[in-house]
Amino acid sequence: MLGLTTLNTATAQETKTVKLRLIETSDVHGSFFPYNFIERKEAKGTLARVSSYVNKLRQEYGKNVILLDNGDILQGQPTCYYSNYVATDKPNIVSKILNYMHYDAATFGNHDVEPGHAVYDKWIKELDCPVLGANIINTATQQPYVKPYLMLERDGVKIAVIGMLTPAIPCWLAPDLWSGMRFEDIEQSAQKWVAYIKQTEHPDIIVGLFHSGWSGGIQTAEYKEDAAQATAQHVNGFDVIFFGHDHRARKAVEKSPDGNDVLCLDPSCNAINVADAEIEVTLKDGKVIGKKVTGEVRDITAEPIDQQYVDHFANDIAEVKQYIDQKIGTIGKTMYTKDSFFGSSAFIDLIHNLQLEITKADVSFNAPLQFDAVIKEGPVYMSDMFKLYRYENQLCVLRMTGEEIRKHLEMSYDLWVNTMKKKSDHIMLLDENNSSDMQKFGFRNMTFNFDSAAGIDYVVDVTKPDGQKVTILRMSNGTPFDPKKWYRVATNSYRANGGGELLTKGAGIPKDQLAERIIYKSPLDLRHYLAEEIKKKGTIMPKANNNWHFVPEKWTKGAIQRDRKLLFDD
C-alpha cells in the first residue's frame, strides 16, 4: 500500500496543468481615464475599468496574467497631445500608465509613429516593458528598430510574444516621422521570426501581437496593410494572434497550414473591450503534452472604475483639464459633422475656409474625421479643437492639375456614395454589418477618406457610374476651371503623403512623386493653426459654402432623408 501511494505522488508531480490568462488592449487612443476630455463628459471606455478587470484576474491567476498593448495609444485624446507636445519635460502619460498597470509588452501602432521620433523614442526609454516590432527595421543596422519579441516564463511554460506593425506607414506619414526605419510585410516577417524563435528559444506558446487589421486595406506588391487573417492561415506556430488597427471587434479561429487552430482576437478601440484569452497547458516531465486555447472579446464597460488608479493620476488629470478649459473664441452657430456626408456643411467648410485663408491655396481638400461630432453655439474651448480636428496632421499645399483634382474627388465620392439605379435606392454606400460607431447601418468605408473640396463649384451625379460622378463647373470666384492648369491644393499631411490612396489610385500621381509635389508643409499640427485663427477672429459664424451638391435632386432629396434617418435616427 505504501509503494502504491508513493507511485501516485510521483505521477502527480510529473504531470501538471498551468492556466495562463492573456489580456490585450488595442487602439486605446488616449482613453485612459473615465472622462472624455474632448466631449467633456464621463466615458465608458477607459483603462481605469481595464485596471479593475486585470486586478481581479491577478487575484485568481497571480503572475500568470500577461497584459499586452497593441498600439495606437499615443494619440487620440487631449491627454496624449498635452503629454506629447506641451508637457514634454515630464515622463509621457502613456509610459506612466503602462508602468503603473504592469504591462508585459506593447507594440507600435501607426498613430504611435505619427508623433515623431522625439515622442516615441522618449516613450520607449521610459517604459518598464519592451515595445515590440519584429518587422520595423533599422536601416542603419538592418536589425529590428526595437525588440522583435519577448520571452516570458510562467510556471515552467515558455511564452514567446512577437510584435508587428502594419507596414503601410509610408502611405500615410511623412518620411521624417519614421526616418531610419523600413517596414517589412507582416506575413513574411512572421515566417522568419517564428522559425528563429522555435530554433533558438523553444517556446511552448507563441503569441502574435499585431497592429494590423483582419484583411484588406492597402495592398501592394511588397505588403498587405491588414494581415492578421493571412498570417494565421499561412504561418505555422501561432496559438493566439491578438490584432487591432481596424477598430472592429472580432473573434475568429483559423486553421494554420499544419491544421492547428489559431485563436484570433481584436478588441476594437477606445478601451471599450479587451481581448481575453485563456491558455491551459498540460506538462509532463516539463514537456507540453496538451494545450487548450479559449478566448473572447470582452466588454469591460460594466467593470468598476479602479479608484486607486484614478487617484494615482489625479495631478495629471487636473493638468489636462486646465489645458482643455482654455477659451479659444466663440462660435455663432452649432455645427455637426453628420451634415458633411449629405452636402456642403458648415463644419467641414469652416476647416476648408481656414485652410484656404492660412495657405492662400486655390483649392482645399478635407474630410470628416469623426462620424458624429458636434460643436455647440457659444464659447469654444481647447477641448473643442479636438472635435474640429481629431488628428495631429500637418497642413500641406501641393501642386495638382485640374484633372487630377477631379479624379481625386471621383475616388472620394466612389468610396462614399452609391450609384443609384432607382429613386428608392440608398444614396450612401452603407453596410448593415458595420455598425460599431453607429446605429443600424454604417458606411462601407472610412469617413476620413471622404474628401470634399472648397475653392471650386461642382456637382456629384449619383446616377453615374464610379469615376464619372463629379463635374467641376468653375472656380468659386467665378473664373473658369481648367483641367490642364496647375493649382495649389491645401490638404493634410496624411493625404499629401498618400493616405487613403486618393492622390495615388484616385488622382493617378505615382507614390514616389508625391514628395516633390508638396510645396509647403506647416511646422506644427493643423489643429494648432486652426486654434490660432479662431483666437484671432474671436467670433466665427460658420456657414456652408454651398459650392457642391448631389444631383439629380428629384432622387437625392428623398434618399438623403432616408439615409440620414438610418445613420443618425435624424
PAKE-592113 format. One record per residue (C-alpha): residue number from 1; x, y, z. Coordinates in steps of 0.001 Angstrom, whole numbers. Layout:
<atoms>
ATOM   seq         u         v         w
ATOM   NUM         X         Y         Z
...
</atoms>
This chain:
<atoms>
ATOM   seq         u         v         w
ATOM     1         0         0         0
ATOM     2      2837      2323       830
ATOM     3      4506      1657     -2558
ATOM     4      1292      2472     -4456
ATOM     5       916      5802     -2634
ATOM     6      4488      6741     -3486
ATOM     7      3916      5920     -7164
ATOM     8       783      8092     -7369
ATOM     9      2585     11021     -5762
ATOM    10      5398     10752     -8287
ATOM    11      2936     10642    -11185
ATOM    12      1170     13735     -9866
ATOM    13      4483     15553     -9725
ATOM    14      5331     14598    -13296
ATOM    15      2056     15946    -14763
ATOM    16       708     19412    -14054
ATOM    17     -1682     21908    -15603
ATOM    18      -821     25603    -15928
ATOM    19     -3511     28182    -16682
ATOM    20     -2434     31426    -18333
ATOM    21     -4653     34466    -18893
ATOM    22     -3617     36845    -21676
ATOM    23     -5274     40269    -21938
ATOM    24     -4837     42629    -24877
ATOM    25     -5784     46289    -25207
ATOM    26     -5563     47895    -28641
ATOM    27     -6260     51271    -30230
ATOM    28     -6856     52840    -26823
ATOM    29     -6375     56296    -28383
ATOM    30     -5987     58134    -25106
ATOM    31     -8958     56553    -23291
ATOM    32     -7012     56367    -20063
ATOM    33     -9489     57827    -17619
ATOM    34    -13277     57619    -17154
ATOM    35    -13630     61084    -18649
ATOM    36    -13733     62149    -22290
ATOM    37    -11696     65362    -22371
ATOM    38    -12978     66220    -25855
ATOM    39    -16692     65812    -25151
ATOM    40    -16228     66982    -21542
ATOM    41    -18325     64140    -20153
ATOM    42    -17964     60759    -18450
ATOM    43    -16601     57945    -20637
ATOM    44    -17461     54252    -20551
ATOM    45    -14323     53094    -22276
ATOM    46    -11321     53596    -20006
ATOM    47     -8171     51871    -18812
ATOM    48     -9471     52637    -15306
ATOM    49    -12014     49817    -15859
ATOM    50     -9449     47596    -17573
ATOM    51     -7279     48046    -14487
ATOM    52    -10083     46727    -12255
ATOM    53    -10623     43759    -14551
ATOM    54     -6925     42881    -14681
ATOM    55     -6523     43263    -10920
ATOM    56     -9399     40841    -10399
ATOM    57     -7747     38305    -12710
ATOM    58     -4420     38727    -10944
ATOM    59     -6053     37742     -7664
ATOM    60     -7049     34447     -9323
ATOM    61     -4143     33783    -11701
ATOM    62     -1328     35657     -9968
ATOM    63      1704     36156    -12224
ATOM    64        69     34029    -14914
ATOM    65     -1799     37099    -16150
ATOM    66        24     38544    -19153
ATOM    67     -1020     42091    -20109
ATOM    68      -288     43390    -23608
ATOM    69      -989     46617    -25503
ATOM    70     -1252     46548    -29274
ATOM    71      -546     50167    -30212
ATOM    72     -2289     53378    -31234
ATOM    73     -2106     54611    -27676
ATOM    74       -51     57824    -28123
ATOM    75     -2766     59789    -29975
ATOM    76     -6494     60362    -29629
ATOM    77     -7345     62475    -26593
ATOM    78     -6025     65834    -25312
ATOM    79     -4282     63792    -22597
ATOM    80     -1933     62457    -25279
ATOM    81     -1483     65778    -27058
ATOM    82      -664     67572    -23810
ATOM    83      1915     64942    -22867
ATOM    84      3414     64638    -26364
ATOM    85      3728     68329    -27232
ATOM    86      3111     70560    -24195
ATOM    87      4479     68885    -21037
ATOM    88      7486     67421    -22841
ATOM    89      9794     67840    -19842
ATOM    90      7864     65149    -17923
ATOM    91      7511     61383    -18473
ATOM    92      4875     60631    -21090
ATOM    93      1496     59854    -19528
ATOM    94      1366     56628    -21582
ATOM    95      4649     55436    -20060
ATOM    96      3379     56200    -16592
ATOM    97       103     54327    -17150
ATOM    98      1611     51214    -18745
ATOM    99      4181     51058    -15936
ATOM   100      1519     51510    -13256
ATOM   101      -634     48729    -14718
ATOM   102      2405     46447    -15139
ATOM   103      2057     45759    -18827
ATOM   104      4350     42977    -20032
ATOM   105      4792     44303    -23582
ATOM   106      3482     46821    -26098
ATOM   107      3655     47295    -29855
ATOM   108      3814     50307    -32140
ATOM   109       686     51474    -33909
ATOM   110       700     53867    -36849
ATOM   111      -602     56602    -34518
ATOM   112      2380     55949    -32247
ATOM   113      4759     56648    -35136
ATOM   114      2864     59792    -36172
ATOM   115      4010     61983    -33209
ATOM   116      7585     61561    -34461
ATOM   117     10906     60374    -33097
ATOM   118     11091     62901    -30267
ATOM   119      7885     61495    -28760
ATOM   120      8134     57754    -29345
ATOM   121     11863     57358    -28723
ATOM   122     11382     59074    -25357
ATOM   123      8332     56890    -24603
ATOM   124     10232     53671    -25339
ATOM   125     13019     54631    -22915
ATOM   126     10555     55462    -20128
ATOM   127      8721     52132    -20227
ATOM   128      9390     49258    -17855
ATOM   129      8266     46812    -20563
ATOM   130      9558     46418    -24125
ATOM   131      7913     47862    -27233
ATOM   132      7975     45064    -29810
ATOM   133      8305     45370    -33580
ATOM   134      9886     42457    -35431
ATOM   135      9098     43939    -38853
ATOM   136     10280     47503    -38047
ATOM   137     13827     47524    -39401
ATOM   138     16574     49987    -38517
ATOM   139     18010     50977    -41907
ATOM   140     21457     51613    -40410
ATOM   141     21846     48180    -38797
ATOM   142     19283     46122    -40791
ATOM   143     18138     44778    -37412
ATOM   144     14759     45471    -35732
ATOM   145     14481     49065    -34515
ATOM   146     13003     47764    -31249
ATOM   147     12954     44347    -29603
ATOM   148     11362     41882    -32071
ATOM   149      9888     39519    -29490
ATOM   150      9645     38890    -25762
ATOM   151     10175     35584    -23955
ATOM   152      8232     35037    -20731
ATOM   153      8189     32034    -18428
ATOM   154      5240     31254    -16196
ATOM   155      5195     28055    -14050
ATOM   156      7588     26307    -16413
ATOM   157      5719     27367    -19579
ATOM   158      7745     29401    -22093
ATOM   159      5744     32046    -23957
ATOM   160      7001     33997    -26967
ATOM   161      5244     37270    -27880
ATOM   162      6075     38590    -31363
ATOM   163      5172     42215    -32153
ATOM   164      4357     43597    -35616
ATOM   165      3274     46933    -37095
ATOM   166      1242     47416    -40253
ATOM   167      3817     48148    -42971
ATOM   168      1640     50757    -44710
ATOM   169      3262     53582    -42682
ATOM   170      4916     55201    -45757
ATOM   171      1482     55546    -47362
ATOM   172       284     57788    -44540
ATOM   173      3156     59507    -42798
ATOM   174      5903     61863    -43940
ATOM   175      9349     60199    -44104
ATOM   176     10823     62417    -41375
ATOM   177      8436     60816    -38859
ATOM   178      9886     57336    -39476
ATOM   179     13401     58246    -40597
ATOM   180     15881     55418    -40193
ATOM   181     13166     52764    -40459
ATOM   182     11643     50483    -43049
ATOM   183      8697     48128    -42630
ATOM   184      8528     44507    -43736
ATOM   185      5446     42549    -44747
ATOM   186      3900     41012    -41623
ATOM   187      3312     37517    -43002
ATOM   188      6847     37227    -44377
ATOM   189      8374     38622    -41194
ATOM   190      6280     36229    -39098
ATOM   191      7530     33225    -41114
ATOM   192     11121     34269    -40428
ATOM   193     10738     35092    -36742
ATOM   194      8623     32070    -35792
ATOM   195     11253     29796    -37334
ATOM   196     14028     31654    -35494
ATOM   197     12231     31590    -32142
ATOM   198     11395     27900    -32425
ATOM   199     15028     27086    -33150
ATOM   200     16619     29316    -30505
ATOM   201     14043     29726    -27718
ATOM   202     11976     26503    -27909
ATOM   203      8730     28160    -26738
ATOM   204      5660     26263    -25619
ATOM   205      3282     29058    -26669
ATOM   206      3652     31614    -29486
ATOM   207      1534     34769    -29376
ATOM   208      1224     37350    -32144
ATOM   209       693     40972    -31149
ATOM   210       -74     42662    -34464
ATOM   211     -1086     46247    -35076
ATOM   212     -2776     45152    -38268
ATOM   213     -6405     44655    -39195
ATOM   214     -8061     41403    -40219
ATOM   215     -7765     41649    -44004
ATOM   216     -7932     44156    -46863
ATOM   217     -6713     47716    -46606
ATOM   218     -3823     48880    -48760
ATOM   219     -2185     46082    -50748
ATOM   220       967     46469    -52820
ATOM   221      3489     44092    -54358
ATOM   222      5535     44426    -51152
ATOM   223      2964     44170    -48358
ATOM   224      -592     43985    -47065
ATOM   225     -1842     46640    -44629
ATOM   226     -4161     44215    -42807
ATOM   227     -2620     40769    -42496
ATOM   228     -3894     39123    -39301
ATOM   229     -6074     36560    -41092
ATOM   230     -3494     35736    -43758
ATOM   231      -776     35243    -41137
ATOM   232     -2981     32916    -39074
ATOM   233     -3785     30895    -42209
ATOM   234      -299     30745    -43717
ATOM   235      2210     30659    -40846
ATOM   236      2602     27619    -38594
ATOM   237      3241     28032    -34887
ATOM   238       879     30677    -33510
ATOM   239     -1502     29729    -30717
ATOM   240     -3071     33185    -30404
ATOM   241     -2940     36259    -32628
ATOM   242     -4031     39467    -30943
ATOM   243     -4629     42191    -33500
ATOM   244     -6202     45633    -33973
ATOM   245     -5857     48770    -36121
ATOM   246     -9199     48401    -37962
ATOM   247    -11348     49305    -34911
ATOM   248    -13639     46314    -35458
ATOM   249    -14176     43823    -32660
ATOM   250    -13656     40285    -33915
ATOM   251    -13190     36743    -32657
ATOM   252    -12172     34097    -35166
ATOM   253    -10475     30709    -35199
ATOM   254     -8332     29977    -38245
ATOM   255     -6535     26807    -39295
ATOM   256     -2778     27094    -39770
ATOM   257     -1165     25109    -42620
ATOM   258      -390     22239    -40215
ATOM   259     -4060     22026    -39207
ATOM   260     -3803     23616    -35759
ATOM   261     -6350     26145    -34540
ATOM   262     -5227     29766    -34143
ATOM   263     -7403     31947    -31919
ATOM   264     -7610     35500    -33312
ATOM   265     -8967     38373    -31209
ATOM   266     -9433     42113    -31896
ATOM   267    -10910     44235    -29063
ATOM   268    -11779     47225    -31302
ATOM   269    -10904     50638    -29854
ATOM   270    -11152     53220    -27059
ATOM   271    -10862     50710    -24190
ATOM   272    -14466     49559    -24546
ATOM   273    -13377     45908    -24731
ATOM   274    -10352     43760    -24057
ATOM   275     -9263     40647    -25915
ATOM   276     -9198     37915    -23282
ATOM   277     -7578     34521    -23902
ATOM   278     -7050     31596    -21534
ATOM   279     -4420     29007    -22371
ATOM   280     -4454     25798    -20370
ATOM   281     -1167     23926    -20742
ATOM   282      -606     20360    -19560
ATOM   283      3014     19486    -18804
ATOM   284      4555     16079    -18201
ATOM   285      8189     15912    -17114
ATOM   286      8442     19573    -18092
ATOM   287      7211     18965    -21651
ATOM   288      3901     20117    -23102
ATOM   289      1544     17218    -23800
ATOM   290     -1640     19268    -24238
ATOM   291     -2906     22781    -24861
ATOM   292     -6389     24222    -24727
ATOM   293     -6886     27788    -26014
ATOM   294    -10130     29687    -25490
ATOM   295    -10998     33359    -25543
ATOM   296    -13453     36182    -26107
ATOM   297    -13679     39850    -26872
ATOM   298    -14917     41048    -23511
ATOM   299    -16918     44226    -22882
ATOM   300    -15471     45909    -19799
ATOM   301    -17819     48903    -19575
ATOM   302    -19685     47328    -16635
ATOM   303    -16467     46867    -14648
ATOM   304    -15988     49214    -11671
ATOM   305    -13589     52114    -12015
ATOM   306    -10296     51471    -10249
ATOM   307    -10340     54462     -7904
ATOM   308     -6769     53859     -6745
ATOM   309     -5671     54158    -10385
ATOM   310     -7641     57394    -10859
ATOM   311     -6308     58854     -7606
ATOM   312     -2746     57954     -8597
ATOM   313     -3080     60103    -11749
ATOM   314     -5115     62910    -10144
ATOM   315     -2448     65557    -10817
ATOM   316     -2134     64520    -14473
ATOM   317     -5907     64700    -14897
ATOM   318     -6021     68157    -13311
ATOM   319     -3270     69469    -15622
ATOM   320     -5063     68240    -18740
ATOM   321     -8380     69720    -17578
ATOM   322     -6705     73080    -17047
ATOM   323     -5290     72868    -20577
ATOM   324     -8591     71979    -22298
ATOM   325    -10541     74604    -20325
ATOM   326     -8770     77438    -22159
ATOM   327    -11280     79535    -24094
ATOM   328    -10330     79926    -27779
ATOM   329    -13192     82049    -29080
ATOM   330    -16906     81931    -29837
ATOM   331    -18919     80004    -32426
ATOM   332    -22128     81685    -33539
ATOM   333    -23927     78539    -34727
ATOM   334    -23931     74852    -33743
ATOM   335    -22024     72646    -36230
ATOM   336    -22409     68908    -36957
ATOM   337    -20067     66577    -38843
ATOM   338    -23070     64481    -39913
ATOM   339    -24157     67287    -42250
ATOM   340    -20956     66806    -44253
ATOM   341    -21993     63400    -45615
ATOM   342    -25029     64815    -47405
ATOM   343    -23691     68036    -48921
ATOM   344    -21679     71164    -48296
ATOM   345    -21646     71711    -44493
ATOM   346    -20715     74426    -42014
ATOM   347    -18440     72058    -40050
ATOM   348    -16238     70914    -42924
ATOM   349    -16374     74242    -44743
ATOM   350    -15043     76081    -41692
ATOM   351    -11889     73950    -41954
ATOM   352    -11815     74329    -45743
ATOM   353    -12026     78115    -45492
ATOM   354     -9389     78359    -42776
ATOM   355     -7058     76118    -44808
ATOM   356     -7504     78377    -47825
ATOM   357     -7035     81515    -45737
ATOM   358     -3907     80246    -43993
ATOM   359     -2193     78913    -47139
ATOM   360     -3658     81165    -49893
ATOM   361     -4158     77957    -51919
ATOM   362     -6624     77712    -54816
ATOM   363     -8446     74562    -53675
ATOM   364     -8891     72788    -50338
ATOM   365     -9483     69095    -49638
ATOM   366    -10885     67996    -46277
ATOM   367    -12825     65053    -44854
ATOM   368    -14893     64436    -41694
ATOM   369    -12502     62881    -39188
ATOM   370    -15335     61877    -36852
ATOM   371    -18677     60316    -37596
ATOM   372    -20923     62413    -35391
ATOM   373    -19092     65294    -33694
ATOM   374    -20901     68440    -32552
ATOM   375    -19520     71871    -31661
ATOM   376    -22251     73853    -29964
ATOM   377    -23030     77516    -30359
ATOM   378    -21283     79637    -27738
ATOM   379    -17807     79636    -26183
ATOM   380    -15218     77414    -27872
ATOM   381    -12629     75777    -25650
ATOM   382     -9392     73968    -26433
ATOM   383    -11288     70685    -25991
ATOM   384    -13494     71649    -28949
ATOM   385    -10441     71893    -31192
ATOM   386    -10056     68126    -30880
ATOM   387    -13601     67762    -32219
ATOM   388    -12904     70216    -35011
ATOM   389     -9711     68384    -35962
ATOM   390     -9060     64972    -34450
ATOM   391     -5510     64119    -35541
ATOM   392     -2090     65757    -35338
ATOM   393     -1750     66145    -39113
ATOM   394       287     68978    -40575
ATOM   395     -1114     71404    -43150
ATOM   396       307     70908    -46646
ATOM   397        -8     72536    -50049
ATOM   398       722     70529    -53170
ATOM   399       628     71126    -56906
ATOM   400     -2109     69323    -58829
ATOM   401     -3614     69685    -62279
ATOM   402     -7324     70343    -62656
ATOM   403     -7846     66829    -63995
ATOM   404     -6005     65331    -61002
ATOM   405     -8282     67315    -58672
ATOM   406    -11361     65895    -60407
ATOM   407    -10049     62308    -60324
ATOM   408     -9142     62692    -56633
ATOM   409    -12739     63710    -55914
ATOM   410    -14100     60907    -58100
ATOM   411    -12409     58281    -55917
ATOM   412    -13551     60014    -52740
ATOM   413    -17203     60040    -53766
ATOM   414    -16940     56456    -55062
ATOM   415    -15919     55433    -51513
ATOM   416    -18827     57360    -50056
ATOM   417    -21760     57353    -52474
ATOM   418    -23870     54629    -54058
ATOM   419    -24695     54566    -57779
ATOM   420    -28476     54939    -57664
ATOM   421    -30419     52849    -60194
ATOM   422    -33856     53906    -58966
ATOM   423    -35388     56592    -56788
ATOM   424    -35779     54267    -53768
ATOM   425    -32062     53276    -53625
ATOM   426    -29661     54361    -50889
ATOM   427    -27607     57418    -51783
ATOM   428    -24850     56419    -49332
ATOM   429    -22674     53296    -49595
ATOM   430    -23968     51547    -46476
ATOM   431    -23099     48316    -44721
ATOM   432    -25545     46809    -42235
ATOM   433    -22725     44786    -40643
ATOM   434    -20565     47843    -39926
ATOM   435    -22397     49497    -37066
ATOM   436    -19722     49744    -34355
ATOM   437    -19917     53531    -34032
ATOM   438    -23346     53967    -35452
ATOM   439    -26948     52860    -35303
ATOM   440    -28346     50119    -37520
ATOM   441    -26158     50890    -40532
ATOM   442    -22673     52202    -41060
ATOM   443    -20674     53444    -44003
ATOM   444    -18909     50771    -46017
ATOM   445    -15668     52789    -45994
ATOM   446    -13747     55056    -43621
ATOM   447    -15230     58557    -43380
ATOM   448    -11805     60186    -43013
ATOM   449    -11309     59406    -46714
ATOM   450    -14499     61234    -47764
ATOM   451    -12803     64339    -49164
ATOM   452    -14909     67221    -50384
ATOM   453    -13424     70386    -51868
ATOM   454    -13644     74156    -51489
ATOM   455    -12457     76778    -53947
ATOM   456    -14336     75069    -56781
ATOM   457    -18051     74668    -57596
ATOM   458    -19110     71162    -58630
ATOM   459    -21953     68639    -58688
ATOM   460    -21963     64920    -57897
ATOM   461    -24382     62915    -60078
ATOM   462    -25277     59788    -58107
ATOM   463    -26856     58109    -61145
ATOM   464    -23487     57993    -62937
ATOM   465    -21047     55067    -62569
ATOM   466    -17891     55242    -60468
ATOM   467    -15333     57580    -61978
ATOM   468    -17943     59710    -63735
ATOM   469    -19907     61284    -60884
ATOM   470    -18070     64609    -60419
ATOM   471    -18471     67573    -62753
ATOM   472    -16458     70681    -61847
ATOM   473    -18315     73766    -63063
ATOM   474    -15991     76660    -62229
ATOM   475    -13695     78120    -59610
ATOM   476    -15742     79502    -56716
ATOM   477    -14519     83013    -57528
ATOM   478    -16252     82736    -60906
ATOM   479    -13189     82162    -63082
ATOM   480    -13043     79105    -65370
ATOM   481    -11734     75788    -64087
ATOM   482     -9117     74318    -66416
ATOM   483     -8387     70560    -66295
ATOM   484     -4895     71204    -67722
ATOM   485     -3930     74059    -65399
ATOM   486     -1758     73603    -62296
ATOM   487     -3428     74546    -58987
ATOM   488     -2216     74860    -55403
ATOM   489     -4213     72468    -53211
ATOM   490     -4367     72627    -49391
ATOM   491     -4789     69339    -47563
ATOM   492     -3443     67499    -44527
ATOM   493      -134     65631    -44327
ATOM   494     -1872     62239    -44129
ATOM   495     -3471     62864    -47508
ATOM   496      -406     64582    -49018
ATOM   497      1721     61543    -48195
ATOM   498      -706     59170    -49909
ATOM   499     -3122     58381    -47069
ATOM   500     -6366     56876    -48337
ATOM   501     -4783     56462    -51798
ATOM   502     -6914     59308    -53171
ATOM   503     -3850     61013    -54654
ATOM   504     -2285     57795    -55961
ATOM   505     -5087     55469    -57068
ATOM   506     -7519     58348    -57441
ATOM   507     -5624     61272    -58982
ATOM   508     -3053     58939    -60547
ATOM   509        50     60576    -59061
ATOM   510      2831     57982    -58546
ATOM   511      3618     57498    -54866
ATOM   512      7287     58343    -55387
ATOM   513      6331     61718    -56894
ATOM   514      4185     62959    -54019
ATOM   515      7081     64451    -52046
ATOM   516      8138     66675    -54968
ATOM   517      4540     67864    -55390
ATOM   518      4454     69272    -51824
ATOM   519      5387     72974    -51890
ATOM   520      4527     73790    -48274
ATOM   521      4290     71831    -45031
ATOM   522      3497     73519    -41726
ATOM   523      6000     73060    -38889
ATOM   524      3221     72449    -36345
ATOM   525        -7     70465    -36493
ATOM   526     -3085     71744    -38317
ATOM   527     -5136     71917    -35122
ATOM   528     -2681     74493    -33737
ATOM   529     -3209     76796    -36719
ATOM   530     -6974     76380    -36665
ATOM   531     -6980     77362    -32981
ATOM   532     -4771     80388    -33676
ATOM   533     -7098     81580    -36471
ATOM   534    -10161     81272    -34231
ATOM   535     -8331     83178    -31471
ATOM   536     -7531     85985    -33929
ATOM   537    -11094     86226    -35212
ATOM   538    -12686     85988    -31750
ATOM   539    -16135     85086    -33039
ATOM   540    -16834     82815    -36003
ATOM   541    -20199     82402    -37710
ATOM   542    -19797     79152    -39642
ATOM   543    -21941     78514    -42686
ATOM   544    -21906     76131    -45598
ATOM   545    -20202     77344    -48760
ATOM   546    -22886     75564    -50816
ATOM   547    -20316     75074    -53564
ATOM   548    -21295     71443    -54239
ATOM   549    -24361     69205    -54036
ATOM   550    -25742     65849    -55122
ATOM   551    -27871     65582    -58268
ATOM   552    -30479     64793    -59599
ATOM   553    -32362     66456    -56751
ATOM   554    -35667     64706    -57578
ATOM   555    -33913     61491    -56406
ATOM   556    -31342     62749    -53939
ATOM   557    -33596     64789    -51664
ATOM   558    -35667     61818    -50535
ATOM   559    -32678     59446    -50476
ATOM   560    -30737     61815    -48207
ATOM   561    -33667     61974    -45773
ATOM   562    -33952     58169    -45671
ATOM   563    -30239     57504    -45206
ATOM   564    -29841     60296    -42676
ATOM   565    -32531     58632    -40575
ATOM   566    -30845     55215    -40899
ATOM   567    -27417     56536    -39904
ATOM   568    -28338     59106    -37282
ATOM   569    -32020     58481    -36465
ATOM   570    -32295     62094    -37585
</atoms>
